[in-house]
Amino acid sequence: MNYQILVNKQKKIPDDFRVELKEAFSRYKPGILVEKETLKNFRLMQEEALKNEYVIDIESGFRTHKYQQMLVDNLIKEKGIEYAEKYIAKPYHSEHETGLAIDICVYEDGKYLTEHELKHEDAVKWIHENAHRFGFILRYPFGKENITGYNYEPWHLRYIGKTLANYLYKNNLTLEEYYV
């Protein structure tokens, strides 16, 4: 499994890409699937977060090409194409289709906070400062929109393995910058 695969607007998922998925058993939503090592390392991060009194879970994981297209179509219909292009990848260009990307949610004050609700939460700050220790990167960081092609998404983590995640974190790099 190539955990360091670059998937973005320019680079599609290879036709021969295969992934072994496992049920995440998220408290937020049943039926979420995630690549097995990604899930294992998320669970380790989740345990560590809980020790710091943060309750985090997976809001979204693996998506089929068909489901990704439906999400794209719905967002375009709801917000327009310009908005959609800043927040959602077309099918075959979404990291969610690899099973290596997860969208996180935070349980706080009796409810789950997701996506745009997460911008200033202490739990999100903790995740961004610690995710690399578990092999994850914040895939679309603030200030790197022109490089990644997407707006800041504090909820979108990507599993790439601990060695590369630590390197990118320490050097403030995105995957695109690493592969230049």
KEPA-293704 format. One record per residue (C-alpha): x, y, z; residue in three letters; residue number from 1. Coordinates in steps of 0.05 Angstrom, whole numbers. Layout:
east = X, north = Y, up = Z, type = ALA, seq = NUM .
...
REM end
This chain:
east = 0, north = 0, up = 0, type = MET, seq = 1 .
east = 28, north = 67, up = -20, type = ASN, seq = 2 .
east = 8, north = 112, up = 39, type = TYR, seq = 3 .
east = 45, north = 171, up = 8, type = GLN, seq = 4 .
east = 5, north = 172, up = -57, type = ILE, seq = 5 .
east = -10, north = 242, up = -82, type = LEU, seq = 6 .
east = -82, north = 251, up = -103, type = VAL, seq = 7 .
east = -106, north = 321, up = -122, type = ASN, seq = 8 .
east = -139, north = 362, up = -177, type = LYS, seq = 9 .
east = -83, north = 346, up = -225, type = GLN, seq = 10 .
east = -65, north = 275, up = -204, type = LYS, seq = 11 .
east = -120, north = 223, up = -205, type = LYS, seq = 12 .
east = -122, north = 157, up = -168, type = ILE, seq = 13 .
east = -87, north = 103, up = -209, type = PRO, seq = 14 .
east = -134, north = 53, up = -243, type = ASP, seq = 15 .
east = -99, north = -5, up = -208, type = ASP, seq = 16 .
east = -104, north = 26, up = -138, type = PHE, seq = 17 .
east = -133, north = -23, up = -87, type = ARG, seq = 18 .
east = -148, north = -13, up = -14, type = VAL, seq = 19 .
east = -166, north = -57, up = 45, type = GLU, seq = 20 .
east = -223, north = -24, up = 83, type = LEU, seq = 21 .
east = -248, north = -35, up = 154, type = LYS, seq = 22 .
east = -312, north = -11, up = 189, type = GLU, seq = 23 .
east = -295, north = 50, up = 232, type = ALA, seq = 24 .
east = -352, north = 40, up = 281, type = PHE, seq = 25 .
east = -358, north = 115, up = 289, type = SER, seq = 26 .
east = -405, north = 140, up = 342, type = ARG, seq = 27 .
east = -423, north = 197, up = 295, type = TYR, seq = 28 .
east = -449, north = 155, up = 238, type = LYS, seq = 29 .
east = -451, north = 80, up = 225, type = PRO, seq = 30 .
east = -423, north = 47, up = 163, type = GLY, seq = 31 .
east = -361, north = 90, up = 154, type = ILE, seq = 32 .
east = -304, north = 51, up = 121, type = LEU, seq = 33 .
east = -230, north = 70, up = 127, type = VAL, seq = 34 .
east = -164, north = 38, up = 104, type = GLU, seq = 35 .
east = -141, north = -10, up = 159, type = LYS, seq = 36 .
east = -75, north = 25, up = 180, type = GLU, seq = 37 .
east = -109, north = 93, up = 176, type = THR, seq = 38 .
east = -162, north = 68, up = 224, type = LEU, seq = 39 .
east = -112, north = 36, up = 271, type = LYS, seq = 40 .
east = -73, north = 100, up = 277, type = ASN, seq = 41 .
east = -135, north = 143, up = 283, type = PHE, seq = 42 .
east = -157, north = 100, up = 342, type = ARG, seq = 43 .
east = -89, north = 113, up = 376, type = LEU, seq = 44 .
east = -98, north = 188, up = 364, type = MET, seq = 45 .
east = -169, north = 184, up = 389, type = GLN, seq = 46 .
east = -146, north = 151, up = 454, type = GLU, seq = 47 .
east = -92, north = 204, up = 464, type = GLU, seq = 48 .
east = -143, north = 259, up = 450, type = ALA, seq = 49 .
east = -190, north = 230, up = 503, type = LEU, seq = 50 .
east = -133, north = 232, up = 554, type = LYS, seq = 51 .
east = -133, north = 307, up = 540, type = ASN, seq = 52 .
east = -208, north = 309, up = 548, type = GLU, seq = 53 .
east = -224, north = 316, up = 474, type = TYR, seq = 54 .
east = -276, north = 269, up = 443, type = VAL, seq = 55 .
east = -262, north = 261, up = 369, type = ILE, seq = 56 .
east = -289, north = 213, up = 317, type = ASP, seq = 57 .
east = -294, north = 201, up = 243, type = ILE, seq = 58 .
east = -348, north = 239, up = 206, type = GLU, seq = 59 .
east = -329, north = 214, up = 136, type = SER, seq = 60 .
east = -282, north = 163, up = 108, type = GLY, seq = 61 .
east = -279, north = 122, up = 44, type = PHE, seq = 62 .
east = -324, north = 143, up = -14, type = ARG, seq = 63 .
east = -340, north = 108, up = -79, type = THR, seq = 64 .
east = -331, north = 146, up = -144, type = HIS, seq = 65 .
east = -407, north = 147, up = -152, type = LYS, seq = 66 .
east = -418, north = 175, up = -82, type = TYR, seq = 67 .
east = -364, north = 227, up = -93, type = GLN, seq = 68 .
east = -399, north = 249, up = -158, type = GLN, seq = 69 .
east = -465, north = 256, up = -120, type = MET, seq = 70 .
east = -431, north = 300, up = -67, type = LEU, seq = 71 .
east = -401, north = 343, up = -122, type = VAL, seq = 72 .
east = -467, north = 351, up = -158, type = ASP, seq = 73 .
east = -504, north = 368, up = -93, type = ASN, seq = 74 .
east = -453, north = 420, up = -72, type = LEU, seq = 75 .
east = -454, north = 453, up = -141, type = ILE, seq = 76 .
east = -530, north = 455, up = -139, type = LYS, seq = 77 .
east = -530, north = 484, up = -68, type = GLU, seq = 78 .
east = -471, north = 533, up = -70, type = LYS, seq = 79 .
east = -449, north = 539, up = -143, type = GLY, seq = 80 .
east = -389, north = 513, up = -181, type = ILE, seq = 81 .
east = -339, north = 566, up = -157, type = GLU, seq = 82 .
east = -352, north = 547, up = -84, type = TYR, seq = 83 .
east = -353, north = 472, up = -98, type = ALA, seq = 84 .
east = -285, north = 474, up = -134, type = GLU, seq = 85 .
east = -254, north = 503, up = -70, type = LYS, seq = 86 .
east = -281, north = 448, up = -24, type = TYR, seq = 87 .
east = -294, north = 383, up = -61, type = ILE, seq = 88 .
east = -255, north = 339, up = -109, type = ALA, seq = 89 .
east = -283, north = 308, up = -171, type = LYS, seq = 90 .
east = -288, north = 232, up = -174, type = PRO, seq = 91 .
east = -220, north = 197, up = -183, type = TYR, seq = 92 .
east = -187, north = 259, up = -153, type = HIS, seq = 93 .
east = -213, north = 253, up = -81, type = SER, seq = 94 .
east = -169, north = 226, up = -26, type = GLU, seq = 95 .
east = -231, north = 198, up = 6, type = HIS, seq = 96 .
east = -234, north = 148, up = -52, type = GLU, seq = 97 .
east = -167, north = 119, up = -27, type = THR, seq = 98 .
east = -193, north = 105, up = 43, type = GLY, seq = 99 .
east = -133, north = 144, up = 70, type = LEU, seq = 100 .
east = -171, north = 209, up = 84, type = ALA, seq = 101 .
east = -218, north = 222, up = 141, type = ILE, seq = 102 .
east = -261, north = 281, up = 161, type = ASP, seq = 103 .
east = -261, north = 288, up = 236, type = ILE, seq = 104 .
east = -316, north = 311, up = 283, type = CYS, seq = 105 .
east = -312, north = 334, up = 355, type = VAL, seq = 106 .
east = -363, north = 318, up = 409, type = TYR, seq = 107 .
east = -373, north = 378, up = 453, type = GLU, seq = 108 .
east = -430, north = 404, up = 496, type = ASP, seq = 109 .
east = -475, north = 346, up = 479, type = GLY, seq = 110 .
east = -468, north = 349, up = 403, type = LYS, seq = 111 .
east = -421, north = 333, up = 346, type = TYR, seq = 112 .
east = -387, north = 392, up = 312, type = LEU, seq = 113 .
east = -368, north = 379, up = 239, type = THR, seq = 114 .
east = -333, north = 413, up = 182, type = GLU, seq = 115 .
east = -341, north = 489, up = 184, type = HIS, seq = 116 .
east = -363, north = 487, up = 257, type = GLU, seq = 117 .
east = -292, north = 464, up = 277, type = LEU, seq = 118 .
east = -249, north = 525, up = 259, type = LYS, seq = 119 .
east = -234, north = 549, up = 329, type = HIS, seq = 120 .
east = -244, north = 489, up = 374, type = GLU, seq = 121 .
east = -190, north = 471, up = 424, type = ASP, seq = 122 .
east = -196, north = 398, up = 403, type = ALA, seq = 123 .
east = -180, north = 417, up = 331, type = VAL, seq = 124 .
east = -119, north = 456, up = 353, type = LYS, seq = 125 .
east = -96, north = 394, up = 392, type = TRP, seq = 126 .
east = -107, north = 350, up = 331, type = ILE, seq = 127 .
east = -69, north = 397, up = 285, type = HIS, seq = 128 .
east = -10, north = 399, up = 334, type = GLU, seq = 129 .
east = -9, north = 323, up = 346, type = ASN, seq = 130 .
east = -36, north = 287, up = 284, type = ALA, seq = 131 .
east = 34, north = 279, up = 255, type = HIS, seq = 132 .
east = 53, north = 235, up = 314, type = ARG, seq = 133 .
east = 1, north = 185, up = 290, type = PHE, seq = 134 .
east = 19, north = 190, up = 216, type = GLY, seq = 135 .
east = -33, north = 242, up = 195, type = PHE, seq = 136 .
east = -27, north = 310, up = 164, type = ILE, seq = 137 .
east = -76, north = 368, up = 159, type = LEU, seq = 138 .
east = -85, north = 361, up = 84, type = ARG, seq = 139 .
east = -112, north = 430, up = 67, type = TYR, seq = 140 .
east = -79, north = 479, up = 116, type = PRO, seq = 141 .
east = -93, north = 553, up = 123, type = PHE, seq = 142 .
east = -49, north = 596, up = 79, type = GLY, seq = 143 .
east = -33, north = 539, up = 30, type = LYS, seq = 144 .
east = -96, north = 545, up = -12, type = GLU, seq = 145 .
east = -58, north = 565, up = -75, type = ASN, seq = 146 .
east = -14, north = 503, up = -68, type = ILE, seq = 147 .
east = -67, north = 450, up = -51, type = THR, seq = 148 .
east = -122, north = 480, up = -94, type = GLY, seq = 149 .
east = -172, north = 476, up = -37, type = TYR, seq = 150 .
east = -194, north = 523, up = 18, type = ASN, seq = 151 .
east = -172, north = 511, up = 90, type = TYR, seq = 152 .
east = -207, north = 448, up = 117, type = GLU, seq = 153 .
east = -191, north = 439, up = 191, type = PRO, seq = 154 .
east = -231, north = 374, up = 191, type = TRP, seq = 155 .
east = -194, north = 338, up = 134, type = HIS, seq = 156 .
east = -137, north = 292, up = 155, type = LEU, seq = 157 .
east = -97, north = 247, up = 111, type = ARG, seq = 158 .
east = -57, north = 186, up = 133, type = TYR, seq = 159 .
east = 13, north = 183, up = 102, type = ILE, seq = 160 .
east = 53, north = 146, up = 156, type = GLY, seq = 161 .
east = 92, north = 174, up = 215, type = LYS, seq = 162 .
east = 159, north = 187, up = 181, type = THR, seq = 163 .
east = 132, north = 231, up = 126, type = LEU, seq = 164 .
east = 79, north = 263, up = 170, type = ALA, seq = 165 .
east = 132, north = 285, up = 220, type = ASN, seq = 166 .
east = 176, north = 312, up = 164, type = TYR, seq = 167 .
east = 119, north = 352, up = 132, type = LEU, seq = 168 .
east = 96, north = 378, up = 200, type = TYR, seq = 169 .
east = 166, north = 401, up = 221, type = LYS, seq = 170 .
east = 178, north = 434, up = 154, type = ASN, seq = 171 .
east = 108, north = 464, up = 146, type = ASN, seq = 172 .
east = 99, north = 429, up = 78, type = LEU, seq = 173 .
east = 39, north = 401, up = 41, type = THR, seq = 174 .
east = 43, north = 338, up = -1, type = LEU, seq = 175 .
east = 45, north = 381, up = -63, type = GLU, seq = 176 .
east = 106, north = 418, up = -37, type = GLU, seq = 177 .
east = 140, north = 353, up = -18, type = TYR, seq = 178 .
east = 131, north = 324, up = -88, type = TYR, seq = 179 .
east = 155, north = 386, up = -125, type = VAL, seq = 180 .
REM end
